[in-house]
Structures are given as structure tokens and as C-alpha cells.
Amino acid sequence: MTAPDTDPENDTPASTPRMSRRVRHWLAGAGVTALAAVLGITLAVRGGATPACAAPPTGNTVHKAKASFYDAGRSGGNCSFPSPPADRLYVAVGSSAYSGAAACGSYLDVTGPKGTVRVMVMDQCGGCGSGKIDLSDEAFAKIADRAQGIAQVTYRAVVNPPLDGGLTFRMKGGTSHYWFAVQVGNHGNPLRSVEAQGPGGGFRKAALQSDNYWTVEGGLGPGPYSIRVTDVYGRQATATTIRMVTKQVQRSTASLAAPTPSRSPSAPPSPSIAPSPTPSESVAPTATVEALVGAAPLNAPRC
């Protein structure tokens, strides 16, 4: 059973068929009244409602939950990624943890009866409260018996997960001189802010949308752009020469990872080599990489 492909016109996942599939998955055997109630909640979530007290999982807090499983097919979920991760180890979280897409691209370690699996947050689970998550088929099979359907699990955020390569950037379809929308990928920790700068201008703060694109109303001109990214722990990196090319992944050497010290004071720094671009990817050099702090999340909400 697979999910529909991402809508090529707007880079957002088609939600109605998948919502029906999930309702059948979560509520098999439930009464008509319960089904109608949950459908109302799901429609509100899909419409963009975010709980007043919402934040992605961060720090060392361990959460208890029930886990089910689903198959997103080739869709990148509500996070609008071009596709699921190559290992297909992903998770959908409830609206509070999804936090208006703030959790997109972060990682959780989920532990069940059979072991622990690391998954990337890729989707929003409309029927999941704070005590429920929805794992990919492949991830669930690593921590529990699929015949169970649901398993008791614990999970926690992965702080500073090791990643291959630097930050990636993907301009949304419709981006122009007058409207700027970019998706940031391969950042590991949840992001706190994204700022962008066009030719001859200063940095402007972008607003995160529920489809995981950061937008600047009024636009930033034709590009190329410099984009400064800060995660919830204060790590910061800036990538330059990001082009206004829509629906393509642009790879950079900018990284939120802590800088690696040289082997000796006199040793020259090792060159940073980005992966060779594929036809749908291009390389953008790094302007600056700076680790500000890295202990506890900054400005964490008190719920």
C-alpha cells in the first residue's frame, strides 16, 4: 500500500488519499462517531492548525509512545522532501511535535521490543497525539514484530547526528524575484531560524511554513543568495551562491556540525570536498561555518 506522489506543481504532498489510508490504519473497527471525530481533527491539522504549545523533540528527554507503521511510497511526506531517505527509515509525528514543520529533517532514536532504530522526521501524523508516532514499515520491522501492528516504544531526539555532506537547498516552484521560498535539508537538528540575502541587500529573516519551506515575502531579487541557517542549539552556518533554480537540490559545503580541529598547529586545513552533483543537483560553496553553542535548546517553549 503506497502513498500518492508529491504534486509536481506545488511540491506539496497530496494529502487526501493518504489521510483515508491512515484513518483506516488507525481506526479499524472504530465506530462511526469516533471516525467522524478523528476526521475532524485530521482535517484541522491538514488545514495548517498548530497547537499553541508545540515544539519538536530536542535535548535528552525520553518520550514514551505507541508506534504504528505506514508506507509513504515515493512521497516525501508533509515535509515536502523530494523523496523518502534512501534507507526508508522515517517517522511521522503528531501535530505538536511536528510544530508547523519545525521537526522536519531532524532525527529520533526509537527503541522497541527488538532494539533501536534511527529515523528521520518526514511527515505529520494527523491522528497522533503526544503519545503516538507512525514509523515506516522498514523502521517498525527493526524494533518490533509487524504482526503486532502497534508496539510500545520510547524515543528521544538525536542531538548533532552525523551526516554525509553539507546543507542542501531547494527552491520551491513559483520562487521569483518577488517571492522567495527555500527548503533546507541535511541539517540534522531542528532549525531555529533561516535568513537569506539577495544581491546588494542585507539578511532578511524567513518564515517557516507548514510544508517545510522558508519564505520571504516581497522576494530577494534574482539571486544568487547567501543563506544563514541556525539550529535550536545555536549552531550556525552560511552558504553562498545559492541560485534561483526551482525544484532542484543544490548542495553546499556549509555544515552545522562542529568544526574538526587540525591535527597540529602547523597542519593546513583539509579541503572540504562536496559530492559530485547529479543532473538535479548543483554545488554551492560555503561562506562561513560557526558553532555558537551546543548544550541545551535555545528559547525552548515552556509547556
N, C-alpha and C positions, 0 to 999 in steps of 0.2 A: 504494500500500500504506500503510495508516494504522494508528496505534496505537489501543488502546481508550480510551474516555473515562475521566476520573477517577471513581472510585467516589463517588457523592454522599453516601454515608452516613458516610464517614470522611475525605474529602478526600485520599486517597492513591491514586496511580495503580495500576490493576490490572496486575500485572507478568507473569503467566504467558503470555498471548498474545504480548506484546511480546518476552519473552525468547525464545520459539520463533522469532519472526521474525528477531531478531538473530542467533541461533545459525545459522539458515540463511544469513544475510547474511555472517557472518564465516567460517563453516566449510564453505562449499560445496565439495564434493569431498573433504573430510577423511574419514579412516577412522572406524569405529565406536568404536575405542578412544580416539582423540583427542576425539571428540564427547562421550563419557561423561566424560572427564576435565574438559573445559571446562564441561559442565553441572554437575558437582560444584562447581566454583569459582563459577559463576554463582549456584547455589542458596545457597552460603555467603554471598555478597555480599548477595543479596536478603534473607537472613535477618538482616542487620544487622552482619555482621563488618566491622571496620575495621582495616586494618594497624596494627601497633604504632607505626610511624613514618609518619604521614600528615599532610599539610598541603596546603592549597590553594596554587596558584601565586601568588606575591607578588613584589614588587620588580622588578628589571630582568633577572632571569635568563632567558636564552633556552633553550628546550627544543626538542629535535629529536624528531619523531614521524612516524608514518604516520597518515594520515587516511582514513577511510571516510565513508559518509553513510547517513542513515536519515530516515524521516518519522514524527514523533511525532503527527501528526494534530492533534486538538484538546486533547490531553493536555498538562499542564504538567510532565510527567516526574516523576522521583523527588523533585524539589524541591517537588512538590505545588502549583505555581503554578496559578492559575485557568485559564490558557491559555498557549500559547507567546507570545513577544513579537510585537508587531504586524508587525514586518518579517520574522519567522520566521527570524532569524539566531541560532541557538542551537547548543550543543555538549553532548555527553555525555563525561565524563572517567572515567578508571579510579578504582577504589576508593581508592587512595592520595591522588590529587588531590581526589577528592570529599570525602574526610576527614569522613565522617559528616554530610554536608550543609554543612560549613563553606564550601565553594566556591560554594554556591547564590547566584545573583544577582550574582556577580562577572563580570568581562569578560576575554576574551582577544583579542589580535590574532594572527590565524593567517595565515601567509604561505606561499603555494604557488607553483607554476609560473606562474600567471596574475596573481598580485597578492596583496593582503592584505585580509582581511575581519575585522570586529569582531563577536564573538559573545558571547552571554550563557550562562553555565553554568546549565543547566536540568535536567540528567539525569546519572545514573550509568550507566556502560558496564560491565556485568558481565564482559565478555570482554576488556577493555582493560587492558593493563599500563601501566607508566610511559611506554612509547614508542608509545602508540596513543590516538587520540581519534576520536570519531564526530560528524561535523558534520551539520547539517540539509542536506537536498537543496539548498536555496537558497544556503546558505553555501558548500557544496562547489563549486557551479557557478561561484562568483565567483573561486575560486582554482585550479581545475583542471578538466580535461575529465572529465565524469561517466562517459564511456565507459571511462576508466581503472579506475574502481572504487575504487582506492586511490592516494593521492598522498603523496609525501614533503613534509613541511611543517616549519616552525618556528613556535613560538608563545611568547608572553610575556604576563604579566599586564598589564592596563591599570590604572595607578595613578591614582586620583581621576578616573574617567571623567566627562565632562559628562553630566548627566541633566536631564530635564524634571521640575519639581515636586519635592516633598519626599518624606520617608519615607512608606511605606504600611504599614498594619497589618491583619491578617486573623485573626480569632479562629476556632479550629478548632471543628468540630461537636463538641458534648459539653462545651465550656467552661461552667463554672458557678461559683457562689460558692466551691466547694470544689476546683476543678481549673482551673488557668489554662494556656492554650496559645495562643500568638500566633505568626504568621508575619510577619516584617519584610521589606518589599520596597523597591525603588528606592534601595538603599544604595550600589551601585557596587563598593566594596571589600569583601573578605571581612570578616565581623564577628568580633570577638574576644569580646564579651560583650553580653548583654541583661539589664537589670534592670528590675523592674516594682514599682509601688507602688499599693496599693489605698487606699480611704478610711480615713484615720486611722492608717495603718501606715507603716513605713519601706520603703525599697527592698530588694527581695529578688532574689538572682541566679537567673536562669532557666537551665535546662539544655537544650542543643541536642539534638534528636532527629534520627534519620536521615531523617525525612520533612520536615525543614526547619521544624519548629515548635519554639519555645522554651517550655518548660513549667515551672510552679512547682507542686510537689505540695502539697496542702492548700489551694490557691487563695488568692485575694487579696480575697475579698468580692465584692460586686455591681458594683463599678466606680462611676464612671468611674476609669480608671487613668492614671498617668503612666508612661511607658516610656523608659528611658535606654539608648541604643544607642552602643556603642564599636566602631570598626573596628580592624583589625590594625595600622594606622599611628597609632592613638591619637586619631583624630578622634572627637568625641563630640557627640551631640545628644539632647535630651529633648523628647518630645511629651507633651502633656497631654490630658485629657478623651477618652481612647480608651474607647469604650463596649463593653459586653459584648453585642455583636451578632455572631452567628456567621456565617461563610461570606460576609461582605461586606467589600469593600475600603474601609478608612477612610483617607482621605488627610490628610496633615498638612503644615504648612509647615516642620516641622523638617527640617534637611538636614545631611548630613555634609560638604558642600562647604565649602571655606574661605570665611570671610566676605569680602564685597567692600567695600573701603574707600570712604568717602564722597568725592565729587568735591572738596569743600573743607571746612575745619573747621567752617564755619557752615552747611553744607548739611544740611537734615534728612534722615534716612534714608528711602529709598524704601519705600513699603508693600510688603509681601510678599503677593501675591495667589495663592491656590491655585486650580486649575482647578475649574470648576463641577462639583458631584457628579452622577453619573449615578444612576439608580434604585438601583444596587447599591453606591453609594459615599457616604461622608459625610466632612465636613471636620472636622479636629481642629486647634486652634491649637497653636502652639509655645510651650513654656515657656522653654527655653534652648537655645542652639546654641554649642558651644565647640570650637575646634580646638586640641587639646593639643599634638600633634607631627605630623610628616608625612614623615619621611625613610625609615627602614627599618622593616620589620615588628617589632612588639614580641613578645617571647617566642617567636621562631621556633624550631621544633624543629631539633636538630642530628642529621641522619640519616647 
